[in-house]
Amino acid sequence: MENNTLRNIHSSARDYEQISCLYSNNKGKIFDDISIQLLEWFDSNMAAPLGAVLDLLQGDFNSIVFESITSSIQNILQKNGFLSHFGYPQQLDRYNTTIQYQKMKPEDGRYFREYVTTQFINRAELPNMSESVRKKMSEAMLELFVNAQLHSKTQHIYTCGQYYPQRHTIEFCIVDTGVGFSEIFKHRFNKNISSIDAISWAVQDKNTTKVGMTGGIGLAILHEFIEINKGSLQIISGNGFYQYDCASTNTQQLNCSFPGTVVNVTFRTDDPYNYALASKANERSLF
């Protein structure tokens, strides 16, 4: 029984790589016991990418065994429902800091809209937003779900999030185990590009691989919000890592490829800005 240790997991390129390498190291195993250790720290929004890769491994008739979990990690992953998928009892979240871990089918778009609105966009900790802005933000998140639904050929979509009071942030993560950005681009345009280049293309306003449909607006709205809010947007697809953080952009190549796509957004909760649509004529602008 091989040991796989995830240690001190935050929402960083190094830690997405840890989860990706856990999958790569165990890919191809059949009818095996895969032992996992979660030690020191684990950002609970990272349950979405971890759940996605463990689900793929279980799909090959492997058993997932949590050999060792730091008590504080176990506590939060029982509160958000992640460990319920592995036989652990659910714990009550008395402080309401979790955004529950969910595994959804691509056709569950209506349920996702309700879930993301109630558990994330309507949270009181978020900056002050008009109802029209909250609606636009919900639509932006729904577009991420629809993109996974239409393009990635994923079997399931995984979501999770967390409010971190001491950091003054809320993070929300949505994951699929589909074909990834570069393969989608290749299928649409018959051209090979790297994962990093495919992600960088996709985040540009109105760029889309949809045929005969508008698109690309969801990521553009998130970009615009994050620029004011001083939050961040991360996208991991294949071996590509992309992070937009305020006015700067960071891309790098991971040593292990993630089997699908991760989109993680971080919103600052100590932002005093009052978000409202600029005008009826320009309903996409948050300024």
C-alpha positions, 0 to 999 in steps of 0.5 A: 500500500503506497503512501501519498502525503499532501502536506501544508496545502494552500491554494498555490501552484505548488499545491495544485501540483501536489494534488496533480502528482498524487493522481499521476503517481497512482494513475493506472492502478486497478483494484488497489488500496491507495493510502492518503495522508493530509498533514499540517494544513489543507485549504478546504476549497482544495477539496474540489480538485482533490475530490476530483482526482480521488474519484477518478482513481476510485473509478478504476476500482481502487479503494481510498484510505485516509491513513492519517489526517491532522485533526484540524483538517479532519474537522473542517473536511467533515464540516464541509461534507468532503469526508462524508464521501469516504465514510466519515460522519458529517459535522455541524458547521457552527460558524458557517464558514464552509461552502459545502463540497458538492459532486454534480452531474453536468446536467445539474445546472439549475441546482448549481445556480441555486447552490452558488447563489445561496452558498457563495454570492449571497454571503453576508461577508462579501463586499456590498453589491447591488442585486443586479451585480449579484445576479451578474456574478451568479451568471458569471459563475454559471457560465463556468459550469456551462463551459464544463458542461458543454466542452470538457466531456466531464462525467462530474463537476466538483465544487467547494469553498471556504470563508477565511475570517483571519485572511479576510477572504472567501474562496470558491473552486469549481473543477471538472475532469474533462479534456482541458483547455488545450484540447478544447482549443485544438478541437475548435480551431484545429491547432495545437497550443500549450495549456498555458497559451490556451488558458491565456487565450480563454480569459480574454474578453469574448474569446470562446470556443462555442459555435454560434453562441456568445461566450467568454463573458463569465471570466471577463466579469470575474477579472473585472471584479477581482481587479477592483476587489484585489482578489485573485483568479486561478485556472489550472488545466493540464500542466498549465497554471494561470493566476490573475492577481489584481493587475499582475498575471503569473503563469507557469508549467506544472511538473504533473498535469491535472486531469481536467480543469480547476477554476478557483476565485478569491474575493476579499471581504474587507473591500469597502467598494460599493459594487453597482452596475454603471448603467443600463446601457452597459450592464457588463461593467461593474464600475 
